[in-house]
Amino acid sequence: AAIHREPPEPKADESMLNQIVVGGRTTFVAAAAGTLYFRINDRWNSLADNDGHYRVTVREIAKK
């Protein structure tokens, strides 16, 4: 997964380069506000030939 920072911060690193490894029951704290993208074990330049379905549930959890 990766988060595309919105709005972009001019002097910040490109947030899409920070990959978040996810799997069953993974939890993480987002480092930036933005759009969350997922890809399944594929390179970014090889997405055009993909086909199929995947189910992902994203939910906010209470801070401790």
MOHU-V343261 format. One record per residue. N is the residue number from 1. SS is DSSP state (H for helix, E for strand, - for the rest). PSI is psi in radians with two decimals (NA if undefined). D_CENTER is the distance of its C-alpha to the mean C-alpha in whole Angstrom. Layout:
BEGIN
N_SS_PSI_D_CENTER, N_SS_PSI_D_CENTER
END
This chain:
BEGIN
1_-_2.81_3, 2_E_2.68_3, 3_E_2.19_5, 4_E_1.91_8, 5_E_2.26_10, 6_-_2.15_13, 7_-_2.72_16, 8_-_2.60_16, 9_-_2.14_18, 10_-_-0.69_20, 11_-_0.16_21, 12_-_2.71_17, 13_-_2.68_15, 14_-_2.01_13, 15_H_-0.42_9, 16_H_-0.27_8, 17_H_-0.22_10, 18_-_1.68_9, 19_-_2.51_7, 20_-_2.02_6, 21_-_2.17_9, 22_-_2.75_9, 23_-_-2.90_12, 24_-_2.17_15, 25_-_0.54_15, 26_-_2.42_12, 27_-_2.57_12, 28_-_2.80_11, 29_-_2.16_11, 30_-_2.31_9, 31_-_-0.22_11, 32_-_2.74_11, 33_-_2.45_11, 34_E_-2.78_10, 35_E_2.29_8, 36_E_2.18_4, 37_E_2.53_4, 38_-_2.58_5, 39_-_2.61_8, 40_-_1.73_11, 41_-_0.94_13, 42_-_2.63_14, 43_-_2.63_14, 44_H_-0.54_13, 45_H_0.16_16, 46_H_0.41_17, 47_-_-0.36_15, 48_-_-0.50_18, 49_-_0.18_20, 50_-_2.58_18, 51_-_2.60_19, 52_-_-2.94_19, 53_-_2.66_17, 54_-_2.47_15, 55_-_2.22_14, 56_-_2.38_12, 57_-_2.20_13, 58_-_2.28_11, 59_-_2.67_13, 60_-_2.40_14, 61_-_2.66_17, 62_-_2.46_20, 63_-_2.50_20, 64_-_NA_23
END
